[in-house]
């Protein structure tokens, strides 16, 4: 999909493509109603040998973020290039730990959405109530709320709880979802949010549950369903077309 020209000769095409995808991700998170004013963050690894990352400018709403406004930082949360914007470096503690421990990861989305937070408060977490839940449950892990997550001890516990899964339910807090591309992580976030919203809708209905057979639940738990096509093939391009119709300024 066409993007605007690279604004700096010092920036690689791969970095600019990542910037555009990440800016689009911020806009889509806001469009789908998962943002929380200037709080939470989405981070992405900058392609290349340097251990650099992109993070949202602290203080901007998600629907204001553009590709060029994203701030490049190192593993310590420090700016590596001049930027007029502030950085919530403390908020990079857990993502930085994830990027270090799992080098295959390219993106981390952290949300405080209503549905995700509501399910995070439930003792049993996400329940196997429907097809959408079964698609994500094999990738779901849980971590008890401990505060800001800045201590080395908690970061170690976080990594142990997540293991090799991609969806972390932060108890009484929200969701953190990881993956190998911005597209993959956004689509995984969508699936998890959808499953959480369906669970809440059913619980609020007061209706009697028609349970899924145990053998079906067991079969789903034994595998990870990623869909027939990778998100980069169909879903992400479709989402970018939608965003282009709404507001293409994310590419700036």
C-alpha positions in Angstrom: 0.0 0.0 0.0 1.5 3.4 -1.0 2.8 5.6 1.8 4.2 9.1 2.0 7.9 9.7 1.1 10.5 9.0 3.7 11.1 12.4 5.4 14.8 11.9 6.1 17.7 10.5 4.2 19.0 9.1 7.5 15.9 6.9 7.9 15.7 3.6 6.2 12.6 2.6 4.2 12.1 -0.3 6.7 11.9 2.2 9.6 9.5 4.4 7.8 7.3 1.5 7.0 7.3 0.5 10.6 6.5 4.1 11.6 3.5 4.2 9.3 2.2 0.9 10.5 2.6 1.9 14.2 0.9 5.3 13.6 -1.9 3.4 11.9 -2.1 1.1 14.9 -2.6 4.0 17.3 -5.3 5.5 15.1 -7.1 2.1 14.9 -6.9 1.5 18.6 -8.6 4.8 19.2 -11.1 4.2 16.4 -12.1 0.9 17.9 -12.6 2.6 21.3 -9.6 1.0 23.2 -7.6 4.1 24.0 -7.4 5.7 27.4 -6.6 9.5 26.9 -2.8 9.8 26.8 -2.2 6.7 28.9 -1.1 3.2 27.8 1.3 2.7 24.9 2.1 0.8 21.8 5.8 0.2 21.0 7.6 -1.3 18.0 11.1 -2.5 17.3 13.0 -0.5 14.7 14.2 -2.9 12.0 18.0 -3.1 11.8 21.0 -3.9 14.0 20.5 -1.1 16.5 18.4 -1.9 19.6 16.1 1.0 19.0 12.3 1.2 19.4 9.4 3.5 18.6 7.0 4.8 21.2 4.1 7.2 21.3 4.8 10.9 22.2 3.7 11.2 25.8 0.8 13.7 26.0 -0.7 13.2 22.5 -4.0 11.5 22.1 -3.8 8.4 20.0 -5.8 10.0 17.2 -3.1 12.8 16.9 -0.2 10.5 16.4 1.6 10.4 13.1 4.5 8.4 11.7 6.9 11.3 12.0 5.9 12.2 15.6 6.8 8.8 17.0 9.8 9.0 19.3 12.8 6.7 18.8 14.3 5.4 22.1 16.8 2.9 23.4 16.2 0.0 25.8 16.5 2.4 28.7 13.6 4.5 27.4 16.0 7.3 26.4 15.6 9.3 23.2 18.2 8.5 20.6 17.2 11.3 18.3 16.0 14.9 19.0 12.2 15.2 19.6 10.1 17.9 20.9 7.9 15.3 22.6 8.2 13.7 26.1 8.6 10.0 26.6 6.9 8.0 29.4 10.2 6.0 29.9 8.8 4.2 32.9 6.1 2.8 30.7 8.7 1.1 28.6 10.0 -1.0 31.5 7.9 -4.1 30.6 8.0 -3.7 26.8 11.7 -3.2 27.0 12.0 -6.4 29.0 9.9 -8.3 26.5 11.9 -7.1 23.5 15.1 -8.1 25.2 13.9 -11.6 26.3 12.1 -12.4 23.1 14.0 -11.0 20.1 11.4 -12.3 17.7 8.9 -9.7 19.0 8.4 -6.6 16.9 5.4 -4.9 18.7 3.7 -4.7 22.1 0.2 -3.2 22.6 -0.9 -2.3 26.1 -4.5 -1.3 26.7 -6.9 -0.3 29.4 -10.1 -1.0 27.4 -13.4 -1.5 29.3 -13.9 -5.1 28.1 -10.3 -6.1 28.7 -10.1 -4.5 32.1 -13.5 -6.0 33.1 -12.4 -9.6 32.2 -9.0 -9.0 34.0 -11.0 -8.4 37.2 -12.8 -11.7 37.0 -11.3 -14.6 39.0 -11.6 -17.1 36.1 -10.5 -14.6 33.4 -11.5 -15.3 29.8 -14.0 -18.2 29.6 -14.4 -20.7 26.7 -17.9 -19.5 25.9 -17.7 -19.1 22.1 -15.6 -19.6 19.0 -13.9 -16.2 19.4 -12.7 -17.1 22.9 -11.4 -20.5 21.7 -9.3 -18.7 19.1 -7.3 -16.8 21.7 -7.5 -18.8 24.9 -4.4 -21.0 24.0 -2.3 -17.8 23.8 -3.6 -16.2 27.1 -1.5 -15.9 30.2 -2.2 -14.1 33.5 -0.1 -11.9 35.8 -1.2 -10.6 39.2 -1.3 -6.8 39.6 1.9 -5.6 41.4 1.9 -1.9 40.4 4.0 -0.1 37.8 6.1 -3.1 36.8 9.4 -1.2 37.1 11.2 -3.6 39.6 13.5 -6.2 38.1 11.9 -8.8 40.3 8.4 -8.2 38.8 9.7 -8.1 35.3 11.2 -11.6 35.8 7.8 -12.8 37.2 6.1 -11.2 34.2 8.3 -13.1 31.7 7.8 -16.3 33.6 4.0 -15.9 33.6 3.9 -15.0 29.9 6.2 -17.8 28.7 6.0 -18.1 24.9 2.4 -16.9 24.7 1.2 -13.6 23.1 -1.7 -12.4 25.3 -1.2 -11.3 28.9 -4.1 -10.5 31.1 -2.8 -8.1 33.6 -5.1 -8.8 36.6 -7.2 -5.8 37.7 -5.3 -3.7 35.1 -5.8 -4.5 31.4 -4.2 -6.3 28.5 -0.7 -6.6 27.0 -0.4 -8.3 23.6 2.8 -9.1 21.7 3.8 -10.4 18.3 6.1 -10.4 15.4 4.6 -7.5 13.5 2.3 -4.5 14.1 -0.3 -6.2 12.0 -0.2 -9.4 13.9 -0.5 -7.7 17.3 -3.4 -5.4 16.3 -5.4 -8.3 14.9 -4.7 -10.4 18.0 -5.8 -7.5 20.1 -9.0 -7.3 18.1 -9.7 -11.0 18.6 -9.1 -10.7 22.4 -11.2 -7.6 22.7 -14.0 -9.2 20.8 -13.9 -12.3 23.0 -13.9 -10.2 26.2 -16.8 -8.0 25.0 -18.8 -11.1 24.1 -18.2 -12.6 27.5 -19.4 -9.5 29.2 -22.5 -9.2 27.0 -23.5 -12.8 27.8 -22.9 -12.4 31.5 -25.0 -9.2 31.6 -27.8 -10.9 29.8 -28.6 -13.3 32.6 -29.3 -16.1 30.1 -28.5 -19.7 30.7 -25.3 -20.9 29.1 -25.2 -23.4 26.3 -21.7 -24.8 26.9 -19.2 -25.9 24.3 -18.4 -29.6 24.6 -15.3 -30.4 26.7 -13.6 -32.2 23.8 -13.9 -29.1 21.6 -12.5 -26.9 24.3 -9.7 -29.3 24.9 -8.8 -29.5 21.2 -8.7 -25.7 21.0 -6.4 -25.5 24.1 -4.0 -27.8 22.4 -3.4 -25.6 19.5 -3.0 -21.9 18.6 -5.5 -20.7 16.0 -4.0 -17.9 13.9 -6.6 -18.0 11.1 -6.4 -19.2 7.5 -4.3 -16.2 6.4 -1.7 -14.1 8.1 -3.0 -10.6 9.1 -0.5 -9.0 6.7 -2.3 -10.6 3.7 -5.9 -9.6 4.1 -6.9 -8.0 7.4 -4.2 -5.4 7.9 -4.4 -4.0 4.3 -8.2 -3.8 4.8 -7.8 -2.0 8.1 -5.4 0.5 6.4 -7.9 1.1 3.6 -10.6 1.8 6.3 -8.2 4.2 8.1 -7.4 6.0 4.8 -11.1 6.6 4.3 -11.4 8.0 7.8 -8.2 10.1 8.1 -5.0 9.3 6.2 -3.0 11.9 8.2 -1.3 9.1 10.2 1.1 8.7 7.3 2.6 12.2 7.8 
